[in-house]
Amino acid sequence: MKKLLLKYTPKTDKLKHFFWGYVISFVAFAFTGSLLIAILAALILAVYNEYKDWKGAGNVEFLDVIYTVSPSLLILILNFIK
């Protein structure tokens, strides 16, 4: 069980992506009031960050994009629930 939990627990890097994805989405939504712009802002910055990694600044990982965009998708879901 412990191995399973460790396998699926996000690494610190992923938590940073989630945090900054939330901040980006929140700020974009606060300024524009548009969930679409909040999602697009997070997506564009996530892809840009992975592009920088691809150019030699780090490791390219698709999960980094997922973790960066997921907070904006959570905001979208919570908006539909209320």
PyMOL Python script that loads the backbone (N, CA, C, O; Angstrom):
from pymol import cmd

cmd.read_pdbstr("""\
ATOM      1  N   MET A   1       0.824  -1.198   0.000  1.00  0.00           N
ATOM      2  CA  MET A   1       0.000   0.000   0.000  1.00  0.00           C
ATOM      3  C   MET A   1       0.864   1.256   0.000  1.00  0.00           C
ATOM      4  O   MET A   1       0.577   2.228  -0.699  1.00  0.00           O
ATOM      5  N   LYS A   2       1.935   1.213   0.805  1.00  0.00           N
ATOM      6  CA  LYS A   2       2.800   2.386   0.892  1.00  0.00           C
ATOM      7  C   LYS A   2       3.469   2.668  -0.450  1.00  0.00           C
ATOM      8  O   LYS A   2       3.605   3.827  -0.842  1.00  0.00           O
ATOM      9  N   LYS A   3       3.887   1.616  -1.158  1.00  0.00           N
ATOM     10  CA  LYS A   3       4.496   1.792  -2.481  1.00  0.00           C
ATOM     11  C   LYS A   3       3.503   2.429  -3.447  1.00  0.00           C
ATOM     12  O   LYS A   3       3.866   3.293  -4.245  1.00  0.00           O
ATOM     13  N   LEU A   4       2.265   2.000  -3.366  1.00  0.00           N
ATOM     14  CA  LEU A   4       1.233   2.548  -4.240  1.00  0.00           C
ATOM     15  C   LEU A   4       1.012   4.036  -3.959  1.00  0.00           C
ATOM     16  O   LEU A   4       0.898   4.842  -4.882  1.00  0.00           O
ATOM     17  N   LEU A   5       0.952   4.387  -2.671  1.00  0.00           N
ATOM     18  CA  LEU A   5       0.782   5.794  -2.314  1.00  0.00           C
ATOM     19  C   LEU A   5       1.976   6.634  -2.762  1.00  0.00           C
ATOM     20  O   LEU A   5       1.799   7.736  -3.280  1.00  0.00           O
ATOM     21  N   LEU A   6       3.171   6.127  -2.569  1.00  0.00           N
ATOM     22  CA  LEU A   6       4.355   6.866  -2.993  1.00  0.00           C
ATOM     23  C   LEU A   6       4.414   7.015  -4.508  1.00  0.00           C
ATOM     24  O   LEU A   6       4.874   8.034  -5.023  1.00  0.00           O
ATOM     25  N   LYS A   7       3.950   6.003  -5.206  1.00  0.00           N
ATOM     26  CA  LYS A   7       3.977   6.052  -6.669  1.00  0.00           C
ATOM     27  C   LYS A   7       3.078   7.154  -7.209  1.00  0.00           C
ATOM     28  O   LYS A   7       3.430   7.817  -8.186  1.00  0.00           O
ATOM     29  N   TYR A   8       1.928   7.355  -6.589  1.00  0.00           N
ATOM     30  CA  TYR A   8       0.953   8.319  -7.097  1.00  0.00           C
ATOM     31  C   TYR A   8       0.951   9.652  -6.346  1.00  0.00           C
ATOM     32  O   TYR A   8       0.135  10.522  -6.651  1.00  0.00           O
ATOM     33  N   THR A   9       1.833   9.828  -5.383  1.00  0.00           N
ATOM     34  CA  THR A   9       1.957  11.109  -4.699  1.00  0.00           C
ATOM     35  C   THR A   9       2.793  12.039  -5.571  1.00  0.00           C
ATOM     36  O   THR A   9       3.892  11.674  -5.988  1.00  0.00           O
ATOM     37  N   PRO A  10       2.283  13.237  -5.848  1.00  0.00           N
ATOM     38  CA  PRO A  10       3.042  14.144  -6.713  1.00  0.00           C
ATOM     39  C   PRO A  10       4.393  14.518  -6.113  1.00  0.00           C
ATOM     40  O   PRO A  10       4.535  14.677  -4.900  1.00  0.00           O
ATOM     41  N   LYS A  11       5.365  14.651  -6.983  1.00  0.00           N
ATOM     42  CA  LYS A  11       6.671  15.112  -6.552  1.00  0.00           C
ATOM     43  C   LYS A  11       6.578  16.606  -6.276  1.00  0.00           C
ATOM     44  O   LYS A  11       5.602  17.255  -6.652  1.00  0.00           O
ATOM     45  N   THR A  12       7.586  17.143  -5.624  1.00  0.00           N
ATOM     46  CA  THR A  12       7.596  18.560  -5.308  1.00  0.00           C
ATOM     47  C   THR A  12       7.451  19.396  -6.567  1.00  0.00           C
ATOM     48  O   THR A  12       6.765  20.418  -6.554  1.00  0.00           O
ATOM     49  N   ASP A  13       8.082  18.982  -7.645  1.00  0.00           N
ATOM     50  CA  ASP A  13       7.984  19.705  -8.914  1.00  0.00           C
ATOM     51  C   ASP A  13       6.543  19.812  -9.374  1.00  0.00           C
ATOM     52  O   ASP A  13       6.115  20.867  -9.843  1.00  0.00           O
ATOM     53  N   LYS A  14       5.796  18.734  -9.246  1.00  0.00           N
ATOM     54  CA  LYS A  14       4.396  18.750  -9.678  1.00  0.00           C
ATOM     55  C   LYS A  14       3.552  19.661  -8.794  1.00  0.00           C
ATOM     56  O   LYS A  14       2.635  20.323  -9.280  1.00  0.00           O
ATOM     57  N   LEU A  15       3.853  19.698  -7.516  1.00  0.00           N
ATOM     58  CA  LEU A  15       3.118  20.591  -6.625  1.00  0.00           C
ATOM     59  C   LEU A  15       3.391  22.051  -6.965  1.00  0.00           C
ATOM     60  O   LEU A  15       2.503  22.896  -6.850  1.00  0.00           O
ATOM     61  N   LYS A  16       4.612  22.344  -7.382  1.00  0.00           N
ATOM     62  CA  LYS A  16       4.928  23.702  -7.822  1.00  0.00           C
ATOM     63  C   LYS A  16       4.129  24.060  -9.080  1.00  0.00           C
ATOM     64  O   LYS A  16       3.612  25.171  -9.196  1.00  0.00           O
ATOM     65  N   HIS A  17       4.034  23.131 -10.002  1.00  0.00           N
ATOM     66  CA  HIS A  17       3.246  23.375 -11.207  1.00  0.00           C
ATOM     67  C   HIS A  17       1.780  23.600 -10.852  1.00  0.00           C
ATOM     68  O   HIS A  17       1.139  24.494 -11.403  1.00  0.00           O
ATOM     69  N   PHE A  18       1.249  22.797  -9.939  1.00  0.00           N
ATOM     70  CA  PHE A  18      -0.143  22.952  -9.513  1.00  0.00           C
ATOM     71  C   PHE A  18      -0.352  24.311  -8.860  1.00  0.00           C
ATOM     72  O   PHE A  18      -1.326  25.001  -9.161  1.00  0.00           O
ATOM     73  N   PHE A  19       0.560  24.702  -7.966  1.00  0.00           N
ATOM     74  CA  PHE A  19       0.444  25.977  -7.268  1.00  0.00           C
ATOM     75  C   PHE A  19       0.454  27.141  -8.251  1.00  0.00           C
ATOM     76  O   PHE A  19      -0.422  28.005  -8.204  1.00  0.00           O
ATOM     77  N   TRP A  20       1.444  27.165  -9.143  1.00  0.00           N
ATOM     78  CA  TRP A  20       1.545  28.286 -10.083  1.00  0.00           C
ATOM     79  C   TRP A  20       0.423  28.258 -11.112  1.00  0.00           C
ATOM     80  O   TRP A  20      -0.002  29.307 -11.596  1.00  0.00           O
ATOM     81  N   GLY A  21      -0.051  27.082 -11.445  1.00  0.00           N
ATOM     82  CA  GLY A  21      -1.215  26.997 -12.319  1.00  0.00           C
ATOM     83  C   GLY A  21      -2.437  27.611 -11.665  1.00  0.00           C
ATOM     84  O   GLY A  21      -3.229  28.288 -12.321  1.00  0.00           O
ATOM     85  N   TYR A  22      -2.591  27.372 -10.364  1.00  0.00           N
ATOM     86  CA  TYR A  22      -3.702  27.975  -9.633  1.00  0.00           C
ATOM     87  C   TYR A  22      -3.566  29.493  -9.594  1.00  0.00           C
ATOM     88  O   TYR A  22      -4.530  30.215  -9.850  1.00  0.00           O
ATOM     89  N   VAL A  23      -2.377  29.970  -9.275  1.00  0.00           N
ATOM     90  CA  VAL A  23      -2.154  31.420  -9.193  1.00  0.00           C
ATOM     91  C   VAL A  23      -2.450  32.077 -10.541  1.00  0.00           C
ATOM     92  O   VAL A  23      -3.151  33.087 -10.602  1.00  0.00           O
ATOM     93  N   ILE A  24      -1.920  31.506 -11.612  1.00  0.00           N
ATOM     94  CA  ILE A  24      -2.130  32.061 -12.953  1.00  0.00           C
ATOM     95  C   ILE A  24      -3.618  32.064 -13.301  1.00  0.00           C
ATOM     96  O   ILE A  24      -4.144  33.062 -13.795  1.00  0.00           O
ATOM     97  N   SER A  25      -4.281  30.958 -13.045  1.00  0.00           N
ATOM     98  CA  SER A  25      -5.705  30.854 -13.359  1.00  0.00           C
ATOM     99  C   SER A  25      -6.535  31.822 -12.541  1.00  0.00           C
ATOM    100  O   SER A  25      -7.445  32.466 -13.063  1.00  0.00           O
ATOM    101  N   PHE A  26      -6.224  31.924 -11.265  1.00  0.00           N
ATOM    102  CA  PHE A  26      -6.977  32.817 -10.388  1.00  0.00           C
ATOM    103  C   PHE A  26      -6.825  34.271 -10.820  1.00  0.00           C
ATOM    104  O   PHE A  26      -7.808  35.008 -10.891  1.00  0.00           O
ATOM    105  N   VAL A  27      -5.601  34.680 -11.106  1.00  0.00           N
ATOM    106  CA  VAL A  27      -5.350  36.065 -11.515  1.00  0.00           C
ATOM    107  C   VAL A  27      -6.031  36.352 -12.859  1.00  0.00           C
ATOM    108  O   VAL A  27      -6.662  37.395 -13.030  1.00  0.00           O
ATOM    109  N   ALA A  28      -5.900  35.429 -13.800  1.00  0.00           N
ATOM    110  CA  ALA A  28      -6.537  35.626 -15.106  1.00  0.00           C
ATOM    111  C   ALA A  28      -8.050  35.696 -14.972  1.00  0.00           C
ATOM    112  O   ALA A  28      -8.700  36.523 -15.612  1.00  0.00           O
ATOM    113  N   PHE A  29      -8.609  34.824 -14.136  1.00  0.00           N
ATOM    114  CA  PHE A  29     -10.063  34.849 -13.929  1.00  0.00           C
ATOM    115  C   PHE A  29     -10.497  36.108 -13.200  1.00  0.00           C
ATOM    116  O   PHE A  29     -11.536  36.684 -13.521  1.00  0.00           O
ATOM    117  N   ALA A  30      -9.712  36.542 -12.222  1.00  0.00           N
ATOM    118  CA  ALA A  30     -10.059  37.741 -11.458  1.00  0.00           C
ATOM    119  C   ALA A  30     -10.058  38.990 -12.348  1.00  0.00           C
ATOM    120  O   ALA A  30     -10.910  39.865 -12.194  1.00  0.00           O
ATOM    121  N   PHE A  31      -9.110  39.067 -13.266  1.00  0.00           N
ATOM    122  CA  PHE A  31      -9.017  40.243 -14.123  1.00  0.00           C
ATOM    123  C   PHE A  31     -10.013  40.228 -15.278  1.00  0.00           C
ATOM    124  O   PHE A  31     -10.495  41.281 -15.693  1.00  0.00           O
ATOM    125  N   THR A  32     -10.322  39.047 -15.799  1.00  0.00           N
ATOM    126  CA  THR A  32     -11.167  38.986 -16.989  1.00  0.00           C
ATOM    127  C   THR A  32     -12.573  38.472 -16.718  1.00  0.00           C
ATOM    128  O   THR A  32     -13.505  38.805 -17.450  1.00  0.00           O
ATOM    129  N   GLY A  33     -12.734  37.666 -15.680  1.00  0.00           N
ATOM    130  CA  GLY A  33     -14.028  37.055 -15.411  1.00  0.00           C
ATOM    131  C   GLY A  33     -14.354  35.922 -16.367  1.00  0.00           C
ATOM    132  O   GLY A  33     -15.477  35.419 -16.380  1.00  0.00           O
ATOM    133  N   SER A  34     -13.382  35.521 -17.163  1.00  0.00           N
ATOM    134  CA  SER A  34     -13.592  34.473 -18.153  1.00  0.00           C
ATOM    135  C   SER A  34     -12.820  33.214 -17.768  1.00  0.00           C
ATOM    136  O   SER A  34     -11.601  33.240 -17.601  1.00  0.00           O
ATOM    137  N   LEU A  35     -13.555  32.119 -17.634  1.00  0.00           N
ATOM    138  CA  LEU A  35     -12.903  30.846 -17.332  1.00  0.00           C
ATOM    139  C   LEU A  35     -12.070  30.361 -18.510  1.00  0.00           C
ATOM    140  O   LEU A  35     -11.023  29.740 -18.323  1.00  0.00           O
ATOM    141  N   LEU A  36     -12.529  30.640 -19.708  1.00  0.00           N
ATOM    142  CA  LEU A  36     -11.776  30.234 -20.892  1.00  0.00           C
ATOM    143  C   LEU A  36     -10.406  30.912 -20.930  1.00  0.00           C
ATOM    144  O   LEU A  36      -9.402  30.266 -21.234  1.00  0.00           O
ATOM    145  N   ILE A  37     -10.362  32.184 -20.628  1.00  0.00           N
ATOM    146  CA  ILE A  37      -9.082  32.901 -20.607  1.00  0.00           C
ATOM    147  C   ILE A  37      -8.196  32.378 -19.479  1.00  0.00           C
ATOM    148  O   ILE A  37      -6.980  32.290 -19.644  1.00  0.00           O
ATOM    149  N   ALA A  38      -8.786  32.034 -18.345  1.00  0.00           N
ATOM    150  CA  ALA A  38      -8.003  31.476 -17.238  1.00  0.00           C
ATOM    151  C   ALA A  38      -7.363  30.146 -17.645  1.00  0.00           C
ATOM    152  O   ALA A  38      -6.194  29.899 -17.346  1.00  0.00           O
ATOM    153  N   ILE A  39      -8.126  29.299 -18.322  1.00  0.00           N
ATOM    154  CA  ILE A  39      -7.590  28.015 -18.781  1.00  0.00           C
ATOM    155  C   ILE A  39      -6.520  28.234 -19.836  1.00  0.00           C
ATOM    156  O   ILE A  39      -5.463  27.604 -19.796  1.00  0.00           O
ATOM    157  N   LEU A  40      -6.791  29.123 -20.779  1.00  0.00           N
ATOM    158  CA  LEU A  40      -5.818  29.396 -21.837  1.00  0.00           C
ATOM    159  C   LEU A  40      -4.530  30.005 -21.295  1.00  0.00           C
ATOM    160  O   LEU A  40      -3.442  29.684 -21.772  1.00  0.00           O
ATOM    161  N   ALA A  41      -4.647  30.880 -20.304  1.00  0.00           N
ATOM    162  CA  ALA A  41      -3.449  31.486 -19.703  1.00  0.00           C
ATOM    163  C   ALA A  41      -2.581  30.414 -19.060  1.00  0.00           C
ATOM    164  O   ALA A  41      -1.364  30.400 -19.246  1.00  0.00           O
ATOM    165  N   ALA A  42      -3.200  29.524 -18.308  1.00  0.00           N
ATOM    166  CA  ALA A  42      -2.446  28.445 -17.671  1.00  0.00           C
ATOM    167  C   ALA A  42      -1.837  27.519 -18.720  1.00  0.00           C
ATOM    168  O   ALA A  42      -0.690  27.093 -18.583  1.00  0.00           O
ATOM    169  N   LEU A  43      -2.595  27.209 -19.757  1.00  0.00           N
ATOM    170  CA  LEU A  43      -2.105  26.315 -20.805  1.00  0.00           C
ATOM    171  C   LEU A  43      -0.931  26.935 -21.565  1.00  0.00           C
ATOM    172  O   LEU A  43       0.074  26.268 -21.809  1.00  0.00           O
ATOM    173  N   ILE A  44      -1.058  28.191 -21.933  1.00  0.00           N
ATOM    174  CA  ILE A  44       0.009  28.866 -22.680  1.00  0.00           C
ATOM    175  C   ILE A  44       1.289  28.941 -21.851  1.00  0.00           C
ATOM    176  O   ILE A  44       2.377  28.667 -22.357  1.00  0.00           O
ATOM    177  N   LEU A  45       1.159  29.309 -20.589  1.00  0.00           N
ATOM    178  CA  LEU A  45       2.354  29.397 -19.755  1.00  0.00           C
ATOM    179  C   LEU A  45       2.952  28.022 -19.465  1.00  0.00           C
ATOM    180  O   LEU A  45       4.171  27.893 -19.352  1.00  0.00           O
ATOM    181  N   ALA A  46       2.116  27.001 -19.343  1.00  0.00           N
ATOM    182  CA  ALA A  46       2.631  25.645 -19.122  1.00  0.00           C
ATOM    183  C   ALA A  46       3.397  25.146 -20.341  1.00  0.00           C
ATOM    184  O   ALA A  46       4.473  24.562 -20.210  1.00  0.00           O
ATOM    185  N   VAL A  47       2.844  25.376 -21.517  1.00  0.00           N
ATOM    186  CA  VAL A  47       3.517  24.945 -22.745  1.00  0.00           C
ATOM    187  C   VAL A  47       4.804  25.739 -22.942  1.00  0.00           C
ATOM    188  O   VAL A  47       5.819  25.181 -23.359  1.00  0.00           O
ATOM    189  N   TYR A  48       4.768  27.032 -22.646  1.00  0.00           N
ATOM    190  CA  TYR A  48       5.977  27.847 -22.754  1.00  0.00           C
ATOM    191  C   TYR A  48       7.067  27.336 -21.809  1.00  0.00           C
ATOM    192  O   TYR A  48       8.239  27.265 -22.182  1.00  0.00           O
ATOM    193  N   ASN A  49       6.678  26.989 -20.608  1.00  0.00           N
ATOM    194  CA  ASN A  49       7.643  26.471 -19.635  1.00  0.00           C
ATOM    195  C   ASN A  49       8.264  25.156 -20.121  1.00  0.00           C
ATOM    196  O   ASN A  49       9.465  24.936 -19.965  1.00  0.00           O
ATOM    197  N   GLU A  50       7.446  24.295 -20.704  1.00  0.00           N
ATOM    198  CA  GLU A  50       7.974  23.033 -21.222  1.00  0.00           C
ATOM    199  C   GLU A  50       8.839  23.271 -22.465  1.00  0.00           C
ATOM    200  O   GLU A  50       9.788  22.529 -22.715  1.00  0.00           O
ATOM    201  N   TYR A  51       8.510  24.294 -23.229  1.00  0.00           N
ATOM    202  CA  TYR A  51       9.354  24.656 -24.375  1.00  0.00           C
ATOM    203  C   TYR A  51      10.739  25.091 -23.896  1.00  0.00           C
ATOM    204  O   TYR A  51      11.755  24.720 -24.483  1.00  0.00           O
ATOM    205  N   LYS A  52      10.763  25.884 -22.822  1.00  0.00           N
ATOM    206  CA  LYS A  52      12.049  26.284 -22.240  1.00  0.00           C
ATOM    207  C   LYS A  52      12.817  25.062 -21.757  1.00  0.00           C
ATOM    208  O   LYS A  52      14.032  24.981 -21.941  1.00  0.00           O
ATOM    209  N   ASP A  53      12.126  24.115 -21.145  1.00  0.00           N
ATOM    210  CA  ASP A  53      12.779  22.884 -20.699  1.00  0.00           C
ATOM    211  C   ASP A  53      13.329  22.104 -21.895  1.00  0.00           C
ATOM    212  O   ASP A  53      14.417  21.534 -21.822  1.00  0.00           O
ATOM    213  N   TRP A  54      12.584  22.081 -22.979  1.00  0.00           N
ATOM    214  CA  TRP A  54      13.009  21.370 -24.181  1.00  0.00           C
ATOM    215  C   TRP A  54      14.260  22.004 -24.784  1.00  0.00           C
ATOM    216  O   TRP A  54      15.095  21.315 -25.371  1.00  0.00           O
ATOM    217  N   LYS A  55      14.380  23.320 -24.635  1.00  0.00           N
ATOM    218  CA  LYS A  55      15.536  24.036 -25.166  1.00  0.00           C
ATOM    219  C   LYS A  55      16.770  23.891 -24.268  1.00  0.00           C
ATOM    220  O   LYS A  55      17.824  24.443 -24.585  1.00  0.00           O
ATOM    221  N   GLY A  56      16.657  23.165 -23.164  1.00  0.00           N
ATOM    222  CA  GLY A  56      17.825  22.884 -22.351  1.00  0.00           C
ATOM    223  C   GLY A  56      17.766  23.341 -20.912  1.00  0.00           C
ATOM    224  O   GLY A  56      18.748  23.192 -20.185  1.00  0.00           O
ATOM    225  N   ALA A  57      16.650  23.890 -20.478  1.00  0.00           N
ATOM    226  CA  ALA A  57      16.556  24.386 -19.106  1.00  0.00           C
ATOM    227  C   ALA A  57      16.104  23.320 -18.112  1.00  0.00           C
ATOM    228  O   ALA A  57      16.083  23.576 -16.908  1.00  0.00           O
ATOM    229  N   GLY A  58      15.743  22.134 -18.592  1.00  0.00           N
ATOM    230  CA  GLY A  58      15.271  21.096 -17.678  1.00  0.00           C
ATOM    231  C   GLY A  58      14.731  19.897 -18.431  1.00  0.00           C
ATOM    232  O   GLY A  58      15.036  19.689 -19.605  1.00  0.00           O
ATOM    233  N   ASN A  59      13.918  19.109 -17.731  1.00  0.00           N
ATOM    234  CA  ASN A  59      13.318  17.907 -18.324  1.00  0.00           C
ATOM    235  C   ASN A  59      11.915  18.215 -18.826  1.00  0.00           C
ATOM    236  O   ASN A  59      11.116  18.826 -18.115  1.00  0.00           O
ATOM    237  N   VAL A  60      11.620  17.802 -20.024  1.00  0.00           N
ATOM    238  CA  VAL A  60      10.287  17.984 -20.588  1.00  0.00           C
ATOM    239  C   VAL A  60       9.397  16.852 -20.100  1.00  0.00           C
ATOM    240  O   VAL A  60       9.721  15.678 -20.281  1.00  0.00           O
ATOM    241  N   GLU A  61       8.283  17.203 -19.483  1.00  0.00           N
ATOM    242  CA  GLU A  61       7.322  16.212 -19.003  1.00  0.00           C
ATOM    243  C   GLU A  61       5.912  16.691 -19.304  1.00  0.00           C
ATOM    244  O   GLU A  61       5.533  17.806 -18.947  1.00  0.00           O
ATOM    245  N   PHE A  62       5.140  15.835 -19.965  1.00  0.00           N
ATOM    246  CA  PHE A  62       3.758  16.184 -20.274  1.00  0.00           C
ATOM    247  C   PHE A  62       2.934  16.364 -19.002  1.00  0.00           C
ATOM    248  O   PHE A  62       2.006  17.173 -18.971  1.00  0.00           O
ATOM    249  N   LEU A  63       3.271  15.612 -17.953  1.00  0.00           N
ATOM    250  CA  LEU A  63       2.525  15.743 -16.693  1.00  0.00           C
ATOM    251  C   LEU A  63       2.674  17.133 -16.085  1.00  0.00           C
ATOM    252  O   LEU A  63       1.788  17.584 -15.359  1.00  0.00           O
ATOM    253  N   ASP A  64       3.774  17.815 -16.366  1.00  0.00           N
ATOM    254  CA  ASP A  64       3.922  19.187 -15.876  1.00  0.00           C
ATOM    255  C   ASP A  64       2.830  20.083 -16.451  1.00  0.00           C
ATOM    256  O   ASP A  64       2.280  20.928 -15.745  1.00  0.00           O
ATOM    257  N   VAL A  65       2.522  19.901 -17.712  1.00  0.00           N
ATOM    258  CA  VAL A  65       1.444  20.677 -18.340  1.00  0.00           C
ATOM    259  C   VAL A  65       0.108  20.324 -17.695  1.00  0.00           C
ATOM    260  O   VAL A  65      -0.700  21.208 -17.413  1.00  0.00           O
ATOM    261  N   ILE A  66      -0.122  19.049 -17.464  1.00  0.00           N
ATOM    262  CA  ILE A  66      -1.380  18.609 -16.837  1.00  0.00           C
ATOM    263  C   ILE A  66      -1.528  19.219 -15.440  1.00  0.00           C
ATOM    264  O   ILE A  66      -2.595  19.725 -15.092  1.00  0.00           O
ATOM    265  N   TYR A  67      -0.462  19.170 -14.644  1.00  0.00           N
ATOM    266  CA  TYR A  67      -0.522  19.712 -13.292  1.00  0.00           C
ATOM    267  C   TYR A  67      -0.663  21.227 -13.291  1.00  0.00           C
ATOM    268  O   TYR A  67      -1.232  21.783 -12.352  1.00  0.00           O
ATOM    269  N   THR A  68      -0.169  21.902 -14.301  1.00  0.00           N
ATOM    270  CA  THR A  68      -0.297  23.354 -14.361  1.00  0.00           C
ATOM    271  C   THR A  68      -1.704  23.764 -14.776  1.00  0.00           C
ATOM    272  O   THR A  68      -2.227  24.758 -14.272  1.00  0.00           O
ATOM    273  N   VAL A  69      -2.316  23.030 -15.670  1.00  0.00           N
ATOM    274  CA  VAL A  69      -3.642  23.383 -16.184  1.00  0.00           C
ATOM    275  C   VAL A  69      -4.767  22.867 -15.274  1.00  0.00           C
ATOM    276  O   VAL A  69      -5.860  23.433 -15.279  1.00  0.00           O
ATOM    277  N   SER A  70      -4.526  21.832 -14.515  1.00  0.00           N
ATOM    278  CA  SER A  70      -5.602  21.224 -13.715  1.00  0.00           C
ATOM    279  C   SER A  70      -6.273  22.176 -12.721  1.00  0.00           C
ATOM    280  O   SER A  70      -7.481  22.048 -12.524  1.00  0.00           O
ATOM    281  N   PRO A  71      -5.579  23.118 -12.083  1.00  0.00           N
ATOM    282  CA  PRO A  71      -6.311  24.032 -11.195  1.00  0.00           C
ATOM    283  C   PRO A  71      -7.355  24.863 -11.934  1.00  0.00           C
ATOM    284  O   PRO A  71      -8.432  25.114 -11.395  1.00  0.00           O
ATOM    285  N   SER A  72      -7.056  25.291 -13.150  1.00  0.00           N
ATOM    286  CA  SER A  72      -8.039  26.075 -13.894  1.00  0.00           C
ATOM    287  C   SER A  72      -9.244  25.207 -14.262  1.00  0.00           C
ATOM    288  O   SER A  72     -10.373  25.695 -14.307  1.00  0.00           O
ATOM    289  N   LEU A  73      -9.004  23.927 -14.522  1.00  0.00           N
ATOM    290  CA  LEU A  73     -10.119  23.030 -14.794  1.00  0.00           C
ATOM    291  C   LEU A  73     -10.950  22.790 -13.536  1.00  0.00           C
ATOM    292  O   LEU A  73     -12.169  22.635 -13.613  1.00  0.00           O
ATOM    293  N   LEU A  74     -10.287  22.759 -12.380  1.00  0.00           N
ATOM    294  CA  LEU A  74     -11.020  22.635 -11.114  1.00  0.00           C
ATOM    295  C   LEU A  74     -11.886  23.863 -10.861  1.00  0.00           C
ATOM    296  O   LEU A  74     -13.013  23.743 -10.380  1.00  0.00           O
ATOM    297  N   ILE A  75     -11.366  25.034 -11.180  1.00  0.00           N
ATOM    298  CA  ILE A  75     -12.152  26.268 -11.043  1.00  0.00           C
ATOM    299  C   ILE A  75     -13.378  26.192 -11.950  1.00  0.00           C
ATOM    300  O   ILE A  75     -14.471  26.595 -11.553  1.00  0.00           O
ATOM    301  N   LEU A  76     -13.198  25.679 -13.159  1.00  0.00           N
ATOM    302  CA  LEU A  76     -14.306  25.519 -14.096  1.00  0.00           C
ATOM    303  C   LEU A  76     -15.369  24.585 -13.522  1.00  0.00           C
ATOM    304  O   LEU A  76     -16.560  24.895 -13.564  1.00  0.00           O
ATOM    305  N   ILE A  77     -14.943  23.453 -12.991  1.00  0.00           N
ATOM    306  CA  ILE A  77     -15.886  22.480 -12.416  1.00  0.00           C
ATOM    307  C   ILE A  77     -16.608  23.084 -11.220  1.00  0.00           C
ATOM    308  O   ILE A  77     -17.825  22.946 -11.097  1.00  0.00           O
ATOM    309  N   LEU A  78     -15.874  23.747 -10.341  1.00  0.00           N
ATOM    310  CA  LEU A  78     -16.514  24.351  -9.170  1.00  0.00           C
ATOM    311  C   LEU A  78     -17.490  25.452  -9.552  1.00  0.00           C
ATOM    312  O   LEU A  78     -18.493  25.657  -8.869  1.00  0.00           O
ATOM    313  N   ASN A  79     -17.208  26.151 -10.620  1.00  0.00           N
ATOM    314  CA  ASN A  79     -18.117  27.190 -11.090  1.00  0.00           C
ATOM    315  C   ASN A  79     -19.438  26.588 -11.569  1.00  0.00           C
ATOM    316  O   ASN A  79     -20.496  27.186 -11.369  1.00  0.00           O
ATOM    317  N   PHE A  80     -19.390  25.421 -12.194  1.00  0.00           N
ATOM    318  CA  PHE A  80     -20.606  24.777 -12.652  1.00  0.00           C
ATOM    319  C   PHE A  80     -21.382  24.148 -11.511  1.00  0.00           C
ATOM    320  O   PHE A  80     -22.603  24.016 -11.602  1.00  0.00           O
ATOM    321  N   ILE A  81     -20.711  23.757 -10.440  1.00  0.00           N
ATOM    322  CA  ILE A  81     -21.384  23.131  -9.302  1.00  0.00           C
ATOM    323  C   ILE A  81     -22.230  24.144  -8.540  1.00  0.00           C
ATOM    324  O   ILE A  81     -23.337  23.829  -8.102  1.00  0.00           O
ATOM    325  N   LYS A  82     -21.719  25.342  -8.383  1.00  0.00           N
ATOM    326  CA  LYS A  82     -22.463  26.327  -7.570  1.00  0.00           C
ATOM    327  C   LYS A  82     -23.642  26.814  -8.290  1.00  0.00           C
ATOM    328  O   LYS A  82     -24.387  27.644  -7.768  1.00  0.00           O
TER     329      LYS A  82
END
""", "prot")
cmd.dss("prot")
cmd.show_as("cartoon", "prot")
cmd.util.cbc("prot")
cmd.orient("prot")
